[in-house]
Amino acid sequence: MSNDSATDQTRGPIRTAVAGFGLSGSVFHAPFIAANPAYSLLAISTSDAGRQAAAAQSYPAARILDTPADLLELAGELDLLVLGTPPATHYPLAKAALEAGLDVVVDKPFAVRSAEGQELIDLAARLGRVLTVFQNRRWDGDYLTVRGLLDSGVFGTVARFESRFERWSPDVPKAWKAAATADDGGGVLFDLGTHLLDQAVQLFGPATVTHAELAARRPGALADDDVFVALQHGSGVISHLWMNMLCAQQGPRYRILGSEGGFTKHGVDPQEPYIVAGGSPLDADYGVEDPEWAGLLGRDGHLDRLPTERGAYPEFYRILAAKIADGGAGSALPVPVDPAGPVEVLRLIEQARELAERA
């Protein structure tokens, strides 16, 4: 398949395949691709018989194949490959897809090592392919709310940013996560931490890890499930980030402290559970958070409840479709997520691991 044929969208929707149909493929990718008429979901790969049946039921027009290698054999019939496979596979599969002439979406974490991510960026540039990373939580409603507050200047000078993803999940998963070590991209730092680090850098700029604590608390855990990371941003802001899979009492999702006021927000963006429950991104109430989870803005004694902005995961695939339709890698339009950002996140993860090992 030539570059021209892959990006000439006058021939119809973007011909798309999704590799993997676990949580990533079934909740975060396939529903949004299928809901956007700019795409045609042609194929899905999963080796699990139950997931194959679920994929066939949900997307009867798609070919259901066993492996990502089977999808790559269809490269001449595809424009875009979306990787929702385990982290250790991201680098080799993305490399193979780019070399096969496909544009590529890689789920987070972009790769297991920052050098691999940078190599993929260089390869995509050399081949003239579109490459982006699914950092979907840039479109969480609470993150969009925080972004808007920062842009308004309501906090004055921000001194401290706190962000958490904490869950009560005492049993180690039985799938690939149970067997994955940190070298395989396993552990909560690579999983939820990838989102927290990405959001902190997007909000407050480049940073250095100044302190890191990594622990495996759950019986049988092979990788970290309880992590704290402190960042010093070049902008002067200090970020404290928590990620914990054995948290019996969860702290606020966000707390921001500035010279003029602050913001505290509990709860987690509702988009994932909405899709898991069978909802569609096309529903009128998709992405709308219950008002009871509104954050508190101001200072003690002078607090106002601030409703959360509507979440917007469909924006990722809207922006990507516009990029591909406009000429792909040759277009001046942005990709939804510049992969240089996720590479920087991987460098911060490497810093955190090095600090924790020395402690």
PECOR-V633464 format. One line per field, one symbol per residue. ss: DSSP state (H for helix, E for strand, L for the rest). psi: psi as a letter, one per 40 degrees, with the letter a starting at -180 (. if undefined). burial: I if it has 16 or more other C-alpha atoms within 10 Angstrom, else O. A space follows every 50 residues. Layout:
BEGIN
ss=???
psi=???
burial=???
END
This chain:
BEGIN
ss=LLHHHHHLHHHLLEEEEEELLLHHHHHHHHHHHHHLLLEEEEEEELLLHH HHHHHHHHLLLLEEELLHHHHHLLHHHLLEEEELLLHHHHHHHHHHHHHL LLEEEEELLLLLLHHHHHHHHHHHHHHLLLEEEELHHHHLHHHHHHHHHH HHLLLLLEEEEEEEEELELLLLLLLHHHHLLHHHLLLLLLLHHHHHHHHH HHHHLLEEEEEEEEELLLLLLLLLLEEEEEEEELLLLEEEEEEELELLLL LLLEEEEELLLEEEELLLLLHHHHHHLLLLLLLLLLLLLLHHHLEEEEEL LEEEEELLLLLLLHHHHHHHHHHHHLLHHHLLLLLLLLHHHHHHHHHHHH HHHHHHHHL
psi=hiddddegeeeaihhiihhhfadddddecdddddeheeihhdihhiehdd ddddddddgdeihhididddddeedeeidhhhhfiideedddddddddde eiihhhiiidadidddddddddddddefihhihggdeeeidddddddddd deedebhhdhhhhihhiggehhieadddehiddeeiidddcddddddddd dddeaiiiheihhhihdiheheihehihhhihideeihhhhihhefhdhi aidihhhieeaahhhiiiheddddddeeiieeidehehihdeeiihhbih eghihhihihifdedddddddddddeebdeieiiidhheddddddddddd ddddddde.
burial=OOIOOIIIIOOOIIIIIIIIIIOIIIIIIIIIIIIIOIIIIIIIIIOOOO IIOOIIOOIOOIIIIIOIOOIIOOIOIIIIIIIIIIIIIIIOIIIOIIOI IIIIIIIIIIIIIIOIIIOIIOIIOOOIIIIIIIIIIIIIIIIIIIOOOI OOOIIOOIOIIIIIIIOOOOOIOOOOIIOIOIOIIIIIIIIIIIIIIIII IOIIOIIOIOIIIIIIIIOOIIIIIIIIIIIIIOOOIIIIIIIIIIIOOO IIIIIIIIOOIIIIIIIIIIIIOIIOOOOIIOOOOIIIIOOOIIIIIIOO OOOOIIIIIIIIIIOIIIOIIIIIIIIIIOOOIOIIIOIIIIIIIIIIII IIIOIIOOO
END
